[in-house]
Amino acid sequence: MPPLKALQWAALVVPNLLAQLPCGASATETQFVLQPPIDPGNGRSLVTSQRRLHGRFLHITDLHPDEHYQPHTSTEEDIACHRGNGPAGIYGAETSDCDSPMSLVNATLAWVKENLRDEIDFVVWTGDSARHDSDERMPRHNKDILAMNRRIAGAFVDTFSDDKGLIVPVVPTFGNNDIYPHNILLPGPNDILQTYTSIWKPFIPEAQRHSFEFGGWFYVEVIPNKLAVFSLNTMYFFDRNAGIDDCVHPSEPGYKHFEWLRVQLDFLRSRGMKAMLMGHVPPARTAGKQLWEETCWQKYTLWLQQYRDVITGSLYGHMNIDHFLLQDTHEIDMALISASASGKGGASVRGAMEEKLSIQSSADYLRELRDHWAKLPSPVALEQDVDEAKKRRRKGKKDKDKFGGKWAERFQLTLISPSVVPNYFPSLRVFEYNITGLEDSSTWADATRAAQLDEALPGDEEAPDVGELKRSEVPDFETEKKKKKKGKKPPEDPNLHLPDPPSKGTPPGPAYLPQTLSLLGYTQYYANLTYINNDLVAGSEDEDGDDDDAAARGWNPGKHKGQTPKHGKPQPRAFGFEVEYSTFDDEIYGLDDLTVKNYVRLAHRIGQASKKAKSLADDDGDEIDEYDEDEDEDSDPDIRGFTKGGKHKKNKKKKHKKEKALKTWLHFLKHAFVSTRSKEELEGL
């Protein structure tokens, strides 16, 4: 499938979507059931299809709208673009910690409506739709947070509706800034969950509103009978949530969340469906720090391993930087997952990650990821069959076992999208996925309109309640680990219900083996606010970049701090998003698709730029360079000119590989910060 056509500088009149709804107003008067009954036989609706599948969906995250934002105000700490004089642009103060003006949110959704709405199948919206508490003169209050979320929900309804109602399913979740107090969500049912049930009534299937009120989790069959998107409540996994303890004790909401997820994924597996997971706070975890409570990370990694035949991918926001994670199933510790074995679920040696990552702390975090990736085994074996490996005197099968087989099923992929709030440049991501064989399938809109004609059909299946399914045995991969390493078996925990693994003979799922519903790639869009705001003289940004002292205190005033706008009143250029990069034609990333194996290869290559990387030659001698087929135009021709076996050639190849790794690392950093940093700045991080 060709990538979505690049849309650059689309000039348009920006309607004030949010102004249509005063704070506290209902998001929409006409609301439609999201999970309507459909023909269980073939997934077709009982009404004529008005839409078709496009094989694309939108991921949008971290809008952080701020109704107090004022253009041409100061970006300094405790002012937060609310007053004073400074470089804050009409569409936002890019590279600063100021939140989004309402004009940016309006313009973004208007651009999406004009350019993307009719080309996508569903929307993944991963939370944080309220401002930060950055100004002591204007403290946040619960009623304001909820009112803003209601306004934003109404704007989403307007963006993705026609005159009859929603035509594109929207799957929301809340972030740590969508609740009050900040970061803290107590176990449900509670007033917060009840209020969001009302706010998101247009988006949550009627049959799941009870479970949402109970725990803040639900899913939507975005392609009826084929694909469901699960909205995870990551507040119950979040290490900074003082209202929860762990995910192993039955009294904890995190435990109940995983039980619900286990039951629902079993139900989808029995129906032959696939699932996509999404949430706000990602399962970021390095050698020293983490975002999730450790037992929650352990269970999540185990659950993804056991449902690897069902889950197509995992999408998150929160961190504002564009990057990915690889969870390693070799780090699963069954003693931590068993409450009876660990007493309190086990303590983590990792500290909590910073609340807001500065440029420097983000770079430190990304370096930690790189250092971890430096320890990955060489993925060369994944590119060979066993016979070829033997011919090269390589232990092909043994090498593949290091990855969990030829599809790298030892690992799991998490994709983290950058934000709309312009800590860098505002960003949107459009994924493309394989719809082979689904071209004539019923769409969510078909099923929604069918529900208006017939509220129930005979034969509809209902998911079983939590606890109804049988307890499974110890997972298959854990059994294999016990064969290799004898150890004391954890005490039996009657509350630990382990998911069943895929049945024998089941092929790898869409996250591993390219097939229908596999992610093919994505196009990353950004709005260059420096150009659009049209306020600053070219080259006038601070020579020293960001304020390092302020950033160290937790606030970044941005690259334009202290600058004076060139116009007395804002005179912006036409607003629009343009393509930053696309995985379909990014020659440095070289991703054929978004399967785990390709990201393992990319992570390994980035890891080779680390000082902690292993030798570029493996234990058996020369390593086959899987990247030599696509030489850079500016690469040294002498690298390819030496005779086989020459020592000089080996040194040249190692040097060339290191250059490739460094180039990939800088490319990764460039996109992590949404192209707001020069090459020189990136090299200095």
N, C-alpha and C positions, 0 to 999 in steps of 0.2 A: 504494500500500500504506500503510495507516495506521501511524503510529509505534508502537513497542513501548509497551505500557501502562506508565504511570509506576508505579514500585514504591517506596513510601515507608514507611520505618520498619517493615520487615517483622520482627516479633519472632519469633525462632526460637531453639531450643536449638542451640548451636554445638558440634558434635562435634570432638574433637581429631584432625583428620586426620593431622597429622604425628606425633603420639605413637604411631600405629600402626606406625611404621617407625623402628627405632633407626638411629642414624647408621651408614652403611655397609651397611645391609640392602638386599636386592634390592627394586626398585620394585614388582615384581609377579611372582608365580610363573607366572601364565598370560599369555602375550604373543602378540599376534596380528599377522600380517603386514599392513602398512598398505596396500600397493599390490597388492591381489589381482587375479587375472585376471577379466575381465568380458566379456560378449558384445560384440565389437567392432562389431557391426552397429548396435545402437541404444543401447548404454550401459546396458542393463538387466541386472540380476543374474539368476542362475539360481535364486534363492530368493525366496520371497514377501517383499515389502517390509514391514519393521516400522516404518520411519520415513519421513517425507516431508520435502521441502525446505521451509524456512520463509522463506528469503530474508533471514536474519540471521546474523551471526557476531560473536564476542567478540574484542576486542583487549585484552590484559592485559600489563602491562609493569612492570619494575623493582620486584619485591617486596622485595628486600634484607632477607631475614629475619635476625634477630640473636638467637641463642639465649642471649646474655648480657644482653639487655635486662631491666631491672627497673623496675616501676612506682614512682612517687614518688621517683625519683632525679633527679640534676642533669642539665640539658641543656647544661652548659658544655663548652667545648673540652677534649679529652683525657680527658673522663669519659664522654661519649657515652651517657648514660642507663644506665650500668652500676653506679653507686654514688653515695654522697652523698645529699643531700636536695634535692628540687626538684619541678617541676610535671609530670614525665613521666607520662602517663596510661596506664591499663592496656591501651588499644588503640593507643598511640603518642603521641608528642610532636609534635603538628601544628605546622607552620611552622618546625620545627627541622631540623638536619642529623642527628639521631639516626635510626638505622635502624628497621625494623619489628619490633615484638615478635612472637613466635610466635603470640600470641593474635590479632593482626590478620590474619596470613596464614590461620590456621584459620578465623576468622570470615568472611573474604572468600570463601574457596573454599566454605564451607558455604552462604553466601548465594547464590553463583553456582549451586551445585547445586540449591538449593531454588527459585530464581526464574528462572534463565536456561537451565540445561542443556537442558531439553526444548523450548526455543524457538529454538535456534540450530543452525546446520549445521556449523560448525567453529570452532576457536579459534586465534588468532594470538597467540603468546607470545614477546615480543621481549626476553627475557633479563634479566640481572643478578639472579640468584637466590641471591646470597650477600651477606654484610655488607661494608661498607667497612672499611678498615684505619684506624680512627679512634681507637684506644686503645692506647697503647704498652704498657700492662700486659697487654693481651690481643691480641698480634699474630696476624694471619691465617697459616694454614699450608695448604699445598696439600691435604693429606688432609682438613682440615676443610671447605674450599671444595667439594671433590668430594662429601664425605659429605652436606653440606647440599643440594647439587643433586640427589643421589639421593633424598633425603627429599622434596624439593619435587616431583620427577618422580613419585614414588609417590603424593603427594597429588593431583596432576593426574589420574593414572590412576583413583584412587578417585572423584574428583569427576565424571569424564565416562564412567563405566562403569555397566553393569548387572550382573546376576549372571552374564552370559556373557562379559563383557569390555567393551572400549571401544566406545561407541556414537557418540561425537563425535570426529572426528579433531583432534588437537592438533599444531600445527606450531611447534616451539621453535627458538630460536637462542641462542647464548651471548653474554653481554655482556663488557665489559672487566673486570668484577669477578668473573667466573666462572672466571678463569684466574689462574695464579700463575707468575711474578711478575705483579703488576697491570699490565694493558695490553699485556703482551708475549706474543704467540703466534708461535712459530717455524713455519717451513714444515713441512707434514705429509709423510708420516705421522709422528706422534709419540705419546708416551704420553697426552697430554691428549686428543687426538682419539680415540684408541683407547678411553679411559675413557668419554668421552661417547657413543661408539657403544654401549657397554653400558648407560649410564644411560638413554639415549633409545631403547633398543631397541623399546619399545612404540610409538614415534612415527615412526621412520624406516622407510620401505619397505625390505623385505629386498633388493630389487634395487639399491638405492642405498647400501647400507651400505659398500660398498667405496669409492665416491667420497667418502662422508662421512669415512671413515678417512683418505683421501688429503688432503682439503682442508676438511672441515667444512661442506660444502654439500650440499643435497638439495632435493627437492620432493615434495609430496603431491598427488595428484589428489583434492581434497576433494569434487568432483563428478565422478565417473568420466567420462572422455572429453569433459568440458566445461570444467572450471576446475581449474588447479593453483596451489598456493601455494608459492612459492620461498623457501626459507630461505637468505638470503645470509650468508656469513661476513664481516661488516664489519670484523673484526679485521685482515684483510689489506688493508683500505682505510684504516684508522685512522691518522691522522697521528702519534699518540703511540706507535704500536707500533714499538719500536726494532729489532724482529726482521725488519722488511721494509723495502724501499727504494721501490718504485714498482709500477706496473701495466703497464709497457711492455716489460720484459725477460723473455724466456721462462723464465729461471731463477726469477723471482719468483712467489710463490703468487697474488698479485693478478692477474698476467697469465693464469695457468692458470685462475683463477676466471672471468674474463671469457670465456675460450675455452670453458669448460664451459657458461656461461650462453648464449653464442651458439649453440652446437650444440643445446642443449635448447630454446631458443626457436624455432629453425628447425624442430625436430622437432614442437613444438606447433603452429606455424603450418601445417605440412603436414597435421596432423590436424584442423585447424579448431578448435583449442582456444584458450582464453585463459589468461593468467597474472596472478597477483598477486604482487608482490615485497614482501618484508619483511626487516628486519634490526634490529640493535640501534642502532649508531651511525648517525645520519642524515647525509645529504650536506649538512650546514649549511655555508653559505659566504657571507660578507659581503665588503664592500670591503676589510676589514683582516684578517679571521680566517677559519679554516676548520677542520673536523673531519677531513676526508679528505685524504690526499695528493693533490696536484693532478692528476697523471696518472690517478689512479683516478676522480676526479670527472669529468674530461674523457671518459674511456671510458664511464662510466656514463651521462652525458648523451647521448653519441652512440648508445649501445646503445638507450636508451629512445626516442630519435628514430626509429631504424630499425625498432624493433618497436612503434611506436605503434598498430599495428592489432591487436596481441596483448595488450599489457599493460593491465590494468584499473585499477591503482592501486599505490601504494607506501606502506607503513606502517612507522613506526620508533618507537623509545622513547628512552632514555638521558638526555634533557635535562630531564625532569620537568615541563616547561612545555608547555601546550596551545597549539600553533600550527601553521603550515603554511609550506612553502617553495615557491617557483617557480623551477625551473631554466630558464635561457634558452639555447636552442640557438645563439643568435647569439654566445655566449661560447665555443663549441667552437673550439679551436685545434688543427688537424690536425698542426702541427709538434710539439706536446707529446705527441700520441698516438703519433707515430713515434719509436721509440728511435734509429734511425739519423740522424734529423734533429736530435735534441736531445742526443745524446751520452749523457746520463744521464736522459733523460725530461723535462728542463726543470725549472727551479726556480720555485717559487711565491713571489710577493712577499707573500703573506699569512702571518701568524703562526698558531701553534696556539691554539685556543680554550681558555679556562680549564678545568681539570679538573672543578671544581664551580662552577656559576654561582650567585652570591648573588642576592638580590633586585635589587640595584643593577646588577650585571653582566648579569643577565638582561634588565633594562630597557634597558641600553645596547645589548645584542645585538638586542632587538626594535626599538629605534629605528633601528639600522643597516638592518634589513630594511625598515622603513617608509621610510627615506630612499631606499633602492634602488627601492621600489615607487613612490615619487614620480616616478620617471623613466619609468614605463610610459606608453605612448601612451594617449590616451583610448579607452575601450572602446565609445564611442557607436556607432562604425561596425559593431560586432558585432551591434547590435540592429536594424540597418536592412538592407533589400535595396538593391542598387545604384541602382535607379530612384528610390527614395525619397531616397537620399542626393543624387542629382543634382538633384532638385527643391529640396533645401535648399542647393544650391550647395556641396555637400561632395564631395570626391573619394573616393567610397565604396570603389571597388576598391583604390585606393592605400592607404587607411586599413586595409582588411582585410589587405592584404599585410604590414602592420606586425606582425600577429599570426600570420602563417602561415595565413591564410584565415579563414573565418567561424567555425571551431571552435577558433581560437587554438592551432594545432598547433606554433607556435613554442615554446610553453612546456610544462613538465611539472610535475605536482603531487606534493608529498610531504606526507603527513599525519603529524604527530608527536603521540602521545597522552601525557597526563600519567600519573604513576606511582601505584602502590599505596603505596610508601613515602611517609610523610606529611611530605615537605618542604613540602607545602601541605596539602590534604586528600586522603586515599586516593581513587583514581579508577579507573573502568572505562569502557570505551567499547563500545557495541553498534551495529554498522553494519547497515544494511539495503541490500539490493541487488536488482536486477531479475531475477526468475526467470520472466518471461513465456516460455511455451513449454517450461519445464523442470519444470512442476508434477508430471509423472509420471515424471521421470527417476530413474534409479537413484541411491541415496545411497551414501556411503562405507561406512556400516554394512552395507548390502545386500551390497556387494562383499566386505567383510571376512568376513561369514558364509558367502558363497559359496566363498571361498577355503578355508574349513575343510572343505568338502565335496569340493572338486576343486582340487588344487594347481596345475593347469595346464590351459589350454584351447588348442586349435590356433588358429593365426592371430594370437596375441598379437604386437604390434609391440614392438620394442626400439629405444631411442634409439641413434643412431650414436655412436661414440667421438669424443672431441675430435680435431680435425684431419681427420676424414673428409670434411667438407663442403668445397665449393669456395670459393676465395677470391673475394670480391665486388669489384666496381669501387668507385670513389670514390662516396660517398653522393650521393643526388640533391640534397639541399639544399646540399652543398658545391659541386657543379657550378654551381648558381645563384649562389652567392657569388662564384665565380671569374669569372663573366660580368660582375659588377658591379665587381670589384676585381682588377686584374691584380697578380700577385705571383709570387715565386719558388716553384716547385713543390718540396715537400719531397722529399728523396732517397727512392728506393724502399726500403721496409723489407720484406724477405721474411717477417718474422714478424708483420706487421700484417695480420690477416684481418678485413676490414671486413664487417659484416653487410649483407645485402640489405635495401633499403627495402621497404615494401609495394608490391605490383605495381600498375601503373597501373589506375585504375578501382576500386581497393579503397576502400570507404568508411572514414571515420575510425573508430578503435577505441572501445571502451566508456568509455575515460577522457575522450573528447571528445564523441562523439555519443551521446545517450541511447538505450540499446538493452538487450537481454538481457545481464546480468552487469554493467551499469553500477552504480556506487555511487549510491544514492538519498539517503542522509543518515545521520546517526547520533544516538544519544541518549547524552549524557554523564552518568554517575552519579558521585556522590561521597558519602563518609561524613563527616558533620560531627562530628569527634572532640571538639570543644569541648563539644558537647551530649551526645554519647554517653558520654564519660569521666566527665562530671558531677563534676569535681574542683574547678573554679575558680568563684569568685563572679563573677556577671555584671558586666562592666565592669572587672574587676580586672587586665586585661592591661596590660603596660608602656605608659605613655603615649607613649614615644618609639619604640615599635615594636621592630624588631629591633636587635641590638647592631651598629651600623655598623662599629665598630673590629674586632670579632671577625669579622664577615662579610668585611671587607677582607683579613683574614688567611686566609680560606678556611673559616671555620666560622660557622654561624648557630645561636645558642642558642634562637631562636624568640621569638614574641611574648609568651610567658608566662614568660620567664626570671625567676628570683628569686621567683616566686610560691609560696605554700604551699598544698597541697591542703586542701580544707575537710573531708575525711574522713580519719580515721586509716588506714582500709583502703579500697581502691577500692570504690565503689558505683556501677558504671556502669549506664546505661540500656540497653535492648535495642539490640543492634547491627543496623544495616541501612544500605543505600545508598538515596539518593533522587536524583531527577533534578535535575541542575544546570541543564542546558539541552538543547534538541533543535534540530537544524537544520531540522526539519520545521515548527516554529512560531516560530523566532527571527526576529522582524520586523526587527531591526537588521541582522543578517547577510543576510537575504533570499536564501537559497540555495535555488533550486528543486530542485537536485540537486547532486551533488559532482563534476560535470564541470569540466574545466580552465577553460572559458570563464567559469563563474560565479565561480571563485576569482580569475581575472584581474580581473574587475569588482570583487570585494571588495578585493583588494590595491590596486587603483588608488584606490578610495575611502579606504582607510586611509592611503595615501600622500599624499593631499591634506591630511592633518593635519600633514605635515612642513613645516618652514620651507624645505626645499629643493624643495618642490613647484612645478611650473610654474604659470603663471597658470591660473585656473579657466576662462578663455576660450581656445579654441584659435587656431591661426594664421588661421583663416578668419572669426573673429568670435565671435558668441555660441555657446557650447557647449550642446547640448541636454542638459538634466538628466534622465538616465535614472532618477533617484530621485524626481522630482517627483510621480509617480503616487501614491506612498504617503507623504503628508505626515504629519509628527508631529502629534499632537493639540495639543501645546503650541507649535507653530510659529507664527510671526507671521503673522496673516491678511493683513497689509498686503503681504506678499511676493507674494501672488497677486492683489493688487488694482490694480496699475498697468497702464496701457495698454501694448500691445506696442511695443517700441522705445524706451520711456522710459528715460532714463539712471538715474533713481532705481530703476526696476525691476531694471536690470542690477546695480547695487550691492547691492540687497537679495538678489538671487538668488545673487550671489557670497558674501555673508555667510551666507546660509542653507546653501549648499553647504559652507562651511567649518565651520559648526556641525554639519552632518551628518557630516562627516569626523571631527571631534573626538569626536563621540558614538560613532562606530564604533570609533575608536582606543581609547577608554576601555573600551568593551565588549570589545574584543579583549584588552586588558590584564587586565580582570577575569577572563576565562576562562583566560588564560595562567597566572594564579596561583590558579586553581581557587577563586575567590570567597573568598579569605582576606584580601583587602585592601579597605578602604573606598574610597569614591569620592575622598575627600580624600587618602588615601595614594596612590592611583593618579595623581591630578593632580600630586602632588609628585615623582613619579618622572621 
